[in-house]
C-alpha cells in the first residue's frame, strides 16, 4: 500500500538547508494500522504530509497503491489525494455553515457524484459512527467527540484505500479520545488501512505496529496492540 525507500525531505531556510526527514524506510501493507509516534519537532507532520501527497520528498522514492509519486504531476497527485486517501485532522476542519450531512458529502460534490448517491452514502456513514439522529445539526451543536466522528465519516465517504489521521484525539478529553480510538480499531478490524501520527504512547498502542520517529529518523519499529 505504502512504500518509502531512502526518503529524505529538506527545506531551504535562507542560506541554510534544514533536513527534516532522513533516509526513511517504511512499508505499510493493506489492512495495517500503523501509528507514528514521536515528540513535537520529530518530523511527524512532514512525514504525514508526504504520505498524504500534500508535499513531496527531496530525495528517495515514495509509492502509494503501487504508483510512484515522482512520476505524477500536480493534477494526478490531486486525484490520488481525493480518491484514494482520507484525512482526519486534530481540529476536525468542518465547515460551520453546513449541516453535518452536507459536511460529510462535500468531497463527493468535488468528485461530481450525484446528489442522491452522495446523500445516501453520507447518511449511511453518519449512522455507522453513531450520529444518525444529527444529520441536520451544525458543527457547533455537537461535542468535540461528535465532530471528530463527523470528520471520520467525511474521510471515509470517498471509499479511500488509505486513511490518514493527524493527532485525531489531540483536541479531545481522555474518555472521548478513547471512544474515537475504539472507532479506529473497529475500522481496522474491518480491513481499513490506517496510518496515524501521535505524540501519546497510550494512543499509539491502539495500532498494530508502532513506528518511533525522532529527529527525522525512524529509530524503532515494533508490533503492539492494546
Buried (B, 14 or more C-beta within 10 A) or exposed (E): BBBBEEBBBBEEEEEEEEBBBBBBEBEBEEBBBBBBBBEEEBBBBBBBBBBBBBBBBBEBEBBBBEBEBEEBEEEEBEBBBBBBBBBBBBEBEBEEEBBBBBBBBBBBEEEEBEEEEBBEBBBBBBEBBBBEEBBEBBBEEBEBBBBBBBBBBBBBBBEBBBBBBBBBBBBBEEEBBBBBBEBBBEBBEEEBBBBBBBBBEEBBBBBBBBBBBBBBBBEEBEEBEE
